[in-house]
Amino acid sequence: MILCYDGDFPELSRLLAVKGAEVIVRPSALLRSFDIWHITNSARAYDNHVYVVATNAVGPDAGGSYYFGHSMIVNPIAWRLAQARGGEEIIAARLNPDPLRYVTWGSK
């Protein structure tokens, strides 16, 4: 598991992948743009040949900030398998280990 802003940097995700992680979960409360959210989740999945399950807060908080949501599940080749919209929503995807083994064969 990586938390929020830690997902913007490759080192922690790489450490988890080297230790054998096949799925990285990233709970977040990000206020920045959707583009950065999408790019960083896709990059961590692709860089490390892992699935990324990234959840983001949605809606206003007590201080008046508004979280954009858009939780997503990204596969090891950076395709979004599921993505929430801007409201509360449950998303799901089947994480198939076979493509993961194909992508990572000989690369670790």
Rosetta constraint file for C-alpha pairs under 8 A:
AtomPair CA 1 CA 24 HARMONIC 5.47 0.50
AtomPair CA 1 CA 25 HARMONIC 4.80 0.50
AtomPair CA 1 CA 26 HARMONIC 5.94 0.50
AtomPair CA 2 CA 6 HARMONIC 6.04 0.50
AtomPair CA 2 CA 7 HARMONIC 6.22 0.50
AtomPair CA 2 CA 12 HARMONIC 7.20 0.50
AtomPair CA 2 CA 13 HARMONIC 7.13 0.50
AtomPair CA 2 CA 24 HARMONIC 7.07 0.50
AtomPair CA 2 CA 25 HARMONIC 6.35 0.50
AtomPair CA 2 CA 26 HARMONIC 5.08 0.50
AtomPair CA 2 CA 27 HARMONIC 7.33 0.50
AtomPair CA 3 CA 7 HARMONIC 6.69 0.50
AtomPair CA 3 CA 26 HARMONIC 5.42 0.50
AtomPair CA 3 CA 27 HARMONIC 5.63 0.50
AtomPair CA 3 CA 28 HARMONIC 6.20 0.50
AtomPair CA 4 CA 8 HARMONIC 7.99 0.50
AtomPair CA 4 CA 26 HARMONIC 6.21 0.50
AtomPair CA 4 CA 27 HARMONIC 5.80 0.50
AtomPair CA 4 CA 28 HARMONIC 4.02 0.50
AtomPair CA 4 CA 29 HARMONIC 6.40 0.50
AtomPair CA 4 CA 30 HARMONIC 6.91 0.50
AtomPair CA 5 CA 9 HARMONIC 7.84 0.50
AtomPair CA 5 CA 28 HARMONIC 7.46 0.50
AtomPair CA 5 CA 30 HARMONIC 7.72 0.50
AtomPair CA 6 CA 12 HARMONIC 7.19 0.50
AtomPair CA 7 CA 12 HARMONIC 7.74 0.50
AtomPair CA 7 CA 13 HARMONIC 7.22 0.50
AtomPair CA 7 CA 26 HARMONIC 7.05 0.50
AtomPair CA 7 CA 40 HARMONIC 6.63 0.50
AtomPair CA 7 CA 41 HARMONIC 7.15 0.50
AtomPair CA 7 CA 44 HARMONIC 7.32 0.50
AtomPair CA 8 CA 40 HARMONIC 5.59 0.50
AtomPair CA 9 CA 13 HARMONIC 7.87 0.50
AtomPair CA 9 CA 40 HARMONIC 8.00 0.50
AtomPair CA 10 CA 14 HARMONIC 6.06 0.50
AtomPair CA 10 CA 44 HARMONIC 6.54 0.50
AtomPair CA 10 CA 47 HARMONIC 8.00 0.50
AtomPair CA 11 CA 15 HARMONIC 6.22 0.50
AtomPair CA 12 CA 16 HARMONIC 6.37 0.50
AtomPair CA 13 CA 17 HARMONIC 6.25 0.50
AtomPair CA 13 CA 24 HARMONIC 7.42 0.50
AtomPair CA 13 CA 44 HARMONIC 6.54 0.50
AtomPair CA 13 CA 48 HARMONIC 7.28 0.50
AtomPair CA 14 CA 18 HARMONIC 6.07 0.50
AtomPair CA 14 CA 47 HARMONIC 7.83 0.50
AtomPair CA 14 CA 48 HARMONIC 6.06 0.50
AtomPair CA 15 CA 19 HARMONIC 6.25 0.50
AtomPair CA 16 CA 20 HARMONIC 6.52 0.50
AtomPair CA 16 CA 21 HARMONIC 5.45 0.50
AtomPair CA 16 CA 24 HARMONIC 7.81 0.50
AtomPair CA 17 CA 21 HARMONIC 4.65 0.50
AtomPair CA 17 CA 22 HARMONIC 6.68 0.50
AtomPair CA 17 CA 48 HARMONIC 6.04 0.50
AtomPair CA 17 CA 49 HARMONIC 7.90 0.50
AtomPair CA 17 CA 50 HARMONIC 7.18 0.50
AtomPair CA 18 CA 108 HARMONIC 7.33 0.50
AtomPair CA 21 CA 50 HARMONIC 7.30 0.50
AtomPair CA 22 CA 49 HARMONIC 7.68 0.50
AtomPair CA 22 CA 50 HARMONIC 4.90 0.50
AtomPair CA 22 CA 51 HARMONIC 6.28 0.50
AtomPair CA 22 CA 100 HARMONIC 7.77 0.50
AtomPair CA 23 CA 50 HARMONIC 5.47 0.50
AtomPair CA 23 CA 51 HARMONIC 4.62 0.50
AtomPair CA 23 CA 52 HARMONIC 5.79 0.50
AtomPair CA 23 CA 53 HARMONIC 7.25 0.50
AtomPair CA 24 CA 50 HARMONIC 6.93 0.50
AtomPair CA 24 CA 51 HARMONIC 6.17 0.50
AtomPair CA 24 CA 52 HARMONIC 4.86 0.50
AtomPair CA 24 CA 53 HARMONIC 6.23 0.50
AtomPair CA 25 CA 52 HARMONIC 5.84 0.50
AtomPair CA 25 CA 53 HARMONIC 4.75 0.50
AtomPair CA 25 CA 54 HARMONIC 5.83 0.50
AtomPair CA 25 CA 55 HARMONIC 7.93 0.50
AtomPair CA 26 CA 52 HARMONIC 7.19 0.50
AtomPair CA 26 CA 53 HARMONIC 6.11 0.50
AtomPair CA 26 CA 54 HARMONIC 4.50 0.50
AtomPair CA 26 CA 55 HARMONIC 6.15 0.50
AtomPair CA 27 CA 54 HARMONIC 5.82 0.50
AtomPair CA 27 CA 55 HARMONIC 4.76 0.50
AtomPair CA 27 CA 56 HARMONIC 6.10 0.50
AtomPair CA 28 CA 54 HARMONIC 7.36 0.50
AtomPair CA 28 CA 55 HARMONIC 5.89 0.50
AtomPair CA 28 CA 56 HARMONIC 4.66 0.50
AtomPair CA 28 CA 57 HARMONIC 6.40 0.50
AtomPair CA 29 CA 56 HARMONIC 5.29 0.50
AtomPair CA 29 CA 57 HARMONIC 4.88 0.50
AtomPair CA 29 CA 58 HARMONIC 7.99 0.50
AtomPair CA 29 CA 67 HARMONIC 6.79 0.50
AtomPair CA 30 CA 56 HARMONIC 6.59 0.50
AtomPair CA 30 CA 57 HARMONIC 7.18 0.50
AtomPair CA 30 CA 67 HARMONIC 6.48 0.50
AtomPair CA 30 CA 68 HARMONIC 7.75 0.50
AtomPair CA 31 CA 65 HARMONIC 7.74 0.50
AtomPair CA 31 CA 66 HARMONIC 7.00 0.50
AtomPair CA 31 CA 67 HARMONIC 5.40 0.50
AtomPair CA 31 CA 68 HARMONIC 6.81 0.50
AtomPair CA 32 CA 36 HARMONIC 7.12 0.50
AtomPair CA 32 CA 37 HARMONIC 7.57 0.50
AtomPair CA 33 CA 37 HARMONIC 6.57 0.50
AtomPair CA 34 CA 38 HARMONIC 6.05 0.50
AtomPair CA 34 CA 68 HARMONIC 7.58 0.50
AtomPair CA 34 CA 70 HARMONIC 7.58 0.50
AtomPair CA 35 CA 39 HARMONIC 6.05 0.50
AtomPair CA 36 CA 40 HARMONIC 5.99 0.50
AtomPair CA 37 CA 41 HARMONIC 6.23 0.50
AtomPair CA 38 CA 42 HARMONIC 6.05 0.50
AtomPair CA 39 CA 43 HARMONIC 5.93 0.50
AtomPair CA 40 CA 44 HARMONIC 6.13 0.50
AtomPair CA 41 CA 45 HARMONIC 6.33 0.50
AtomPair CA 41 CA 52 HARMONIC 6.57 0.50
AtomPair CA 41 CA 54 HARMONIC 7.10 0.50
AtomPair CA 41 CA 74 HARMONIC 7.11 0.50
AtomPair CA 42 CA 46 HARMONIC 6.08 0.50
AtomPair CA 42 CA 52 HARMONIC 7.79 0.50
AtomPair CA 42 CA 74 HARMONIC 6.32 0.50
AtomPair CA 42 CA 78 HARMONIC 4.69 0.50
AtomPair CA 42 CA 79 HARMONIC 7.33 0.50
AtomPair CA 42 CA 80 HARMONIC 7.91 0.50
AtomPair CA 43 CA 47 HARMONIC 5.67 0.50
AtomPair CA 43 CA 78 HARMONIC 6.95 0.50
AtomPair CA 44 CA 48 HARMONIC 6.14 0.50
AtomPair CA 44 CA 50 HARMONIC 7.76 0.50
AtomPair CA 44 CA 52 HARMONIC 7.31 0.50
AtomPair CA 45 CA 49 HARMONIC 5.60 0.50
AtomPair CA 45 CA 50 HARMONIC 4.93 0.50
AtomPair CA 45 CA 51 HARMONIC 5.52 0.50
AtomPair CA 45 CA 52 HARMONIC 5.61 0.50
AtomPair CA 45 CA 74 HARMONIC 6.57 0.50
AtomPair CA 45 CA 75 HARMONIC 6.35 0.50
AtomPair CA 45 CA 76 HARMONIC 4.98 0.50
AtomPair CA 45 CA 77 HARMONIC 6.88 0.50
AtomPair CA 45 CA 78 HARMONIC 5.88 0.50
AtomPair CA 46 CA 50 HARMONIC 6.94 0.50
AtomPair CA 46 CA 75 HARMONIC 7.75 0.50
AtomPair CA 46 CA 76 HARMONIC 5.12 0.50
AtomPair CA 46 CA 77 HARMONIC 5.12 0.50
AtomPair CA 46 CA 78 HARMONIC 5.29 0.50
AtomPair CA 48 CA 76 HARMONIC 7.43 0.50
AtomPair CA 49 CA 76 HARMONIC 4.44 0.50
AtomPair CA 49 CA 77 HARMONIC 6.92 0.50
AtomPair CA 49 CA 100 HARMONIC 6.80 0.50
AtomPair CA 49 CA 103 HARMONIC 6.68 0.50
AtomPair CA 49 CA 104 HARMONIC 6.23 0.50
AtomPair CA 50 CA 75 HARMONIC 6.68 0.50
AtomPair CA 50 CA 76 HARMONIC 4.71 0.50
AtomPair CA 50 CA 100 HARMONIC 7.00 0.50
AtomPair CA 51 CA 73 HARMONIC 7.18 0.50
AtomPair CA 51 CA 74 HARMONIC 5.64 0.50
AtomPair CA 51 CA 75 HARMONIC 4.62 0.50
AtomPair CA 51 CA 76 HARMONIC 5.27 0.50
AtomPair CA 51 CA 95 HARMONIC 7.60 0.50
AtomPair CA 52 CA 72 HARMONIC 7.95 0.50
AtomPair CA 52 CA 73 HARMONIC 5.71 0.50
AtomPair CA 52 CA 74 HARMONIC 5.13 0.50
AtomPair CA 52 CA 75 HARMONIC 6.64 0.50
AtomPair CA 52 CA 76 HARMONIC 7.91 0.50
AtomPair CA 53 CA 71 HARMONIC 7.87 0.50
AtomPair CA 53 CA 72 HARMONIC 6.08 0.50
AtomPair CA 53 CA 73 HARMONIC 4.52 0.50
AtomPair CA 53 CA 74 HARMONIC 6.54 0.50
AtomPair CA 54 CA 71 HARMONIC 5.51 0.50
AtomPair CA 54 CA 72 HARMONIC 5.29 0.50
AtomPair CA 54 CA 73 HARMONIC 6.21 0.50
AtomPair CA 55 CA 69 HARMONIC 7.55 0.50
AtomPair CA 55 CA 70 HARMONIC 7.56 0.50
AtomPair CA 55 CA 71 HARMONIC 4.33 0.50
AtomPair CA 55 CA 72 HARMONIC 6.50 0.50
AtomPair CA 56 CA 67 HARMONIC 7.60 0.50
AtomPair CA 56 CA 68 HARMONIC 7.57 0.50
AtomPair CA 56 CA 69 HARMONIC 4.94 0.50
AtomPair CA 56 CA 70 HARMONIC 6.54 0.50
AtomPair CA 56 CA 71 HARMONIC 5.22 0.50
AtomPair CA 57 CA 67 HARMONIC 5.61 0.50
AtomPair CA 57 CA 68 HARMONIC 7.04 0.50
AtomPair CA 57 CA 69 HARMONIC 5.27 0.50
AtomPair CA 58 CA 66 HARMONIC 7.08 0.50
AtomPair CA 58 CA 67 HARMONIC 4.54 0.50
AtomPair CA 58 CA 68 HARMONIC 5.24 0.50
AtomPair CA 58 CA 69 HARMONIC 4.24 0.50
AtomPair CA 58 CA 70 HARMONIC 7.95 0.50
AtomPair CA 58 CA 86 HARMONIC 6.87 0.50
AtomPair CA 58 CA 87 HARMONIC 6.21 0.50
AtomPair CA 58 CA 88 HARMONIC 6.55 0.50
AtomPair CA 59 CA 66 HARMONIC 5.17 0.50
AtomPair CA 59 CA 67 HARMONIC 5.04 0.50
AtomPair CA 59 CA 68 HARMONIC 6.58 0.50
AtomPair CA 59 CA 69 HARMONIC 7.39 0.50
AtomPair CA 59 CA 87 HARMONIC 7.10 0.50
AtomPair CA 60 CA 64 HARMONIC 5.88 0.50
AtomPair CA 60 CA 65 HARMONIC 5.47 0.50
AtomPair CA 60 CA 66 HARMONIC 4.16 0.50
AtomPair CA 60 CA 67 HARMONIC 6.21 0.50
AtomPair CA 61 CA 65 HARMONIC 5.57 0.50
AtomPair CA 61 CA 66 HARMONIC 6.41 0.50
AtomPair CA 61 CA 67 HARMONIC 7.88 0.50
AtomPair CA 68 CA 86 HARMONIC 5.61 0.50
AtomPair CA 68 CA 87 HARMONIC 7.82 0.50
AtomPair CA 69 CA 84 HARMONIC 7.13 0.50
AtomPair CA 69 CA 85 HARMONIC 6.80 0.50
AtomPair CA 69 CA 86 HARMONIC 5.13 0.50
AtomPair CA 69 CA 87 HARMONIC 6.50 0.50
AtomPair CA 69 CA 88 HARMONIC 7.60 0.50
AtomPair CA 70 CA 83 HARMONIC 6.03 0.50
AtomPair CA 70 CA 84 HARMONIC 4.64 0.50
AtomPair CA 70 CA 85 HARMONIC 5.10 0.50
AtomPair CA 70 CA 86 HARMONIC 5.68 0.50
AtomPair CA 70 CA 87 HARMONIC 7.94 0.50
AtomPair CA 71 CA 83 HARMONIC 5.72 0.50
AtomPair CA 71 CA 84 HARMONIC 5.22 0.50
AtomPair CA 71 CA 85 HARMONIC 7.72 0.50
AtomPair CA 71 CA 91 HARMONIC 7.91 0.50
AtomPair CA 72 CA 80 HARMONIC 6.78 0.50
AtomPair CA 72 CA 81 HARMONIC 7.55 0.50
AtomPair CA 72 CA 82 HARMONIC 5.54 0.50
AtomPair CA 72 CA 83 HARMONIC 4.25 0.50
AtomPair CA 72 CA 84 HARMONIC 6.30 0.50
AtomPair CA 72 CA 91 HARMONIC 7.61 0.50
AtomPair CA 73 CA 80 HARMONIC 5.79 0.50
AtomPair CA 73 CA 81 HARMONIC 5.51 0.50
AtomPair CA 73 CA 82 HARMONIC 5.25 0.50
AtomPair CA 73 CA 83 HARMONIC 6.50 0.50
AtomPair CA 73 CA 92 HARMONIC 7.73 0.50
AtomPair CA 73 CA 93 HARMONIC 7.14 0.50
AtomPair CA 74 CA 78 HARMONIC 5.68 0.50
AtomPair CA 74 CA 79 HARMONIC 5.50 0.50
AtomPair CA 74 CA 80 HARMONIC 4.40 0.50
AtomPair CA 74 CA 81 HARMONIC 5.64 0.50
AtomPair CA 74 CA 82 HARMONIC 7.34 0.50
AtomPair CA 75 CA 79 HARMONIC 5.44 0.50
AtomPair CA 75 CA 80 HARMONIC 6.44 0.50
AtomPair CA 75 CA 81 HARMONIC 6.62 0.50
AtomPair CA 75 CA 95 HARMONIC 7.85 0.50
AtomPair CA 76 CA 100 HARMONIC 6.54 0.50
AtomPair CA 76 CA 103 HARMONIC 7.54 0.50
AtomPair CA 81 CA 93 HARMONIC 6.20 0.50
AtomPair CA 82 CA 91 HARMONIC 6.27 0.50
AtomPair CA 82 CA 92 HARMONIC 6.47 0.50
AtomPair CA 82 CA 93 HARMONIC 6.23 0.50
AtomPair CA 83 CA 91 HARMONIC 6.63 0.50
AtomPair CA 84 CA 88 HARMONIC 7.90 0.50
AtomPair CA 84 CA 89 HARMONIC 6.05 0.50
AtomPair CA 84 CA 90 HARMONIC 7.21 0.50
AtomPair CA 84 CA 91 HARMONIC 6.28 0.50
AtomPair CA 85 CA 89 HARMONIC 7.35 0.50
AtomPair CA 96 CA 100 HARMONIC 7.23 0.50
AtomPair CA 97 CA 101 HARMONIC 6.22 0.50
AtomPair CA 98 CA 102 HARMONIC 6.30 0.50
AtomPair CA 99 CA 103 HARMONIC 6.08 0.50
AtomPair CA 100 CA 104 HARMONIC 6.12 0.50
AtomPair CA 101 CA 105 HARMONIC 5.72 0.50
AtomPair CA 103 CA 107 HARMONIC 7.90 0.50
AtomPair CA 104 CA 108 HARMONIC 6.67 0.50
